[in-house]
C-alpha cells in the first residue's frame, strides 16, 4: 500500500539534488534481536537521500512511549 506522502515523493524530482530515479522498497525490515520492524523506504539513486516511513500500528504493538512537544512551525 502506497500512501499519498510516498506517492508525492515518487512523482517529482528529489528535493535535495533534483534526481529523477528512486529506489522504492514497500517492505523494508530493520532487524532487531527480538523482532523485525517493517518500514517503507524511498531513496534517491543519485544523492542517496533516504526517507523511511513506519507502520505506526506495527511499531506501537511493541513497548513504546508517546512524546508530545509544543506546536511550532516545521523546520525547513
C-alpha positions in Angstrom: 0.0 0.0 0.0 1.4 3.3 -1.0 0.4 6.4 1.0 -0.3 9.8 -0.5 3.0 11.1 1.0 5.0 8.3 -0.7 3.2 8.9 -4.0 4.1 12.6 -3.8 7.8 11.8 -3.2 7.8 9.4 -6.2 6.1 11.8 -8.5 8.6 14.7 -8.5 12.4 15.1 -8.5 14.4 14.6 -5.4 14.1 17.6 -3.1 17.8 17.6 -2.3 19.5 17.1 -5.7 16.8 17.1 -8.4 17.5 13.4 -9.2 14.7 11.6 -11.1 15.4 8.0 -10.2 14.4 6.4 -6.9 14.6 3.0 -5.2 11.2 2.2 -3.6 11.0 -0.7 -1.1 7.5 -1.2 0.2 8.5 -3.8 2.8 11.9 -2.9 4.2 12.7 -4.6 7.5 15.2 -3.4 10.1 16.4 -6.4 12.1 16.1 -6.4 15.8 17.3 -9.2 18.2 13.6 -9.7 19.3 11.7 -9.0 16.1 11.8 -7.1 12.8 10.2 -3.7 12.3 8.7 -3.0 8.8 9.1 0.3 7.0 8.6 1.7 3.5 11.9 3.1 2.1 12.3 5.6 -0.7 15.9 6.5 -1.7 17.2 8.8 -4.4 19.6 6.9 -6.6 21.7 10.0 -7.3 22.4 11.6 -3.9 21.1 8.7 -1.7 18.7 10.9 0.4 16.6 8.3 2.1 13.1 8.5 3.7 11.8 5.8 5.9 8.1 5.6 6.7 7.0 3.5 9.7 3.8 1.5 10.1 2.8 3.1 13.4 0.4 0.3 14.4 3.1 -2.3 13.9 5.6 -0.3 15.9 3.2 0.5 18.7 2.4 -3.2 19.1 5.8 -3.3 20.9 6.9 -1.4 24.1 6.8 2.3 23.2 6.4 5.8 24.6 4.5 8.7 23.1 6.2 12.1 23.5 4.4 15.4 22.8 6.1 18.7 22.2 4.7 22.2 22.0 3.4 23.2 18.5 5.8 25.1 16.3 6.5 25.9 12.6 8.1 23.0 10.6 11.8 23.1 10.3 12.6 23.5 6.6 
